[in-house]
């Protein structure tokens, strides 16, 4: 049902039909604070190794219980070089598409606010260029950001469930697709 076969910070997997659920314990995240340098790298990350270009997409959902609770697509080169695209409960009390790119330290970029607790997310690689997109209908994707990250040819690619300030949550992932393709138009995500 899903393409993932390895864990960092192992959690449970609950699978039924086409739904994959991953619980995150409380106080779990991936973030290297740009102010303090504090490192958090303890959220459950279910992944597979992917060589070269790819596109990963999934529909994500969770209950938005505590600030920064999130379900995310995640790519990792090493402990201090990675990126994630989250549907997150922002510190403004909104359901927000948030992107974080980490190369030594993390940046943190709030994107669009949504009304729904679910959204389709997509992250893709084309050489050293990466693109993040979201969709409210699973068909039409809008760009969140395009960035360059000098990463190894083989990356850990997968999904993360996080609860940085809360007591934990369960993230839902469905419609998971991992394609080993090269995007023709990285800004369009296709």
Protein Blocks (a to p, Z undefined) as FASTA:
>chain_A
ZZcfbdehiaddddehjbccddddehiacdddfklopacdfbccdddddehjdddddddd
dehlbghiacdddddfblmlccdddddddfkopacddddddehiacdddddddfbfbdcd
ddddehjaccddddfklmaccdfbdcdddddfbdcdddddddfkbnbdcdddehiacddd
ddfblmnoZZ
